[in-house]
């Protein structure tokens, strides 16, 4: 079975601020599972598109009982994120995938941040993703059920962290401007 997730959210902040906040939101004490972000590549092409490739090092969230299956007993989970920020077209696209357990599970997400069509000072966030576990027998479904629950709570945490960080940054900018 494939577990999917679809998210749409409107940030009442400009795209540039939302994009900057996305790239700098981790690590934070607001999210205990993301330990660090390593930026491996960053460049701007001739068309002005900013490309970035990074690896998120995350805590292994698989319950201990399931880690008795040797392949699940990893110290950390590595996720790769690639992004393309087209400043001219006000469009940020991201693609993420798992590097850990890629022989047994496929996790991918595609996210887009773009200006709101009715209010250019706001940003629309859309995300689609899925997890497909295979090759580990009957435990695969148990892991998918856990992953589905964790994904949904992770989306809520991520949106909350973004909103809180955006509010903090706007407040700081307002205080500095006063």
Residue, then its C-alpha position, 0 to 999 in steps of 0.5 A: x500500500x502507498x501512503x499519500x499526503x496532500x497539503x495546501x496552506x496560505x502563509x500571509x507573508x511574502x514569498x521571499x520571506x517564506x522561502x528564506x524562513x523555509x531554508x533556515x527553519x532547521x535545526x530548531x528546538x521547536x523540532x527535536x527530530x531534525x538534528x542538522x542540515x548540510x548544504x552540499x551544493x548551491x548555485x545560481x544559473x544564467x536564468x537567475x534560478x537559485x538551486x540548492x541541494x541539502x541533506x537533513x540528518x534526522x533522528x530515527x523515529x522508528x519505535x524501538x520494538x520495530x528496530x529489532x529488525x536489523x535494517x531499521x536500526x539506523x542511528x539517523x535518517x538522511x533525507x535529500x532536498x533539492x530546490x529551485x527558486x525562480x525569483x523572477x517568476x516568484x516560484x520555489x519548487x522543492x523535491x525531497x526523498x529518503x536516502x536511508x532505507x531506499x532499498x526498502x522504502x520510497x519517501x518523496x515529496x514535491x512542494x511548491x511555494x508561489x505568490x497567491x493569485x489574489x494577494x501577492x503579499x501572501x504565499x500559497x504552499x502546496x505539497x504532495x508526497x508518498x511513502x511506499x514500503x516494500x521488501x520487508x514482509x508483513x512488517x511493511x504495513x505496520x511501518x507504513x501505518x506508523x509512517x502515515x501517522x508520523x507524516x501527518x503530525x510532521x506536517x502539522x509541526x512543520x506548518x506551525x514552526x513556519x508560522x511561528x518563525x514568520x511571526x517572530x521574523x516580522x516582529x523583529x523586523x518591525x522592532x528594528x524599523x521602529 
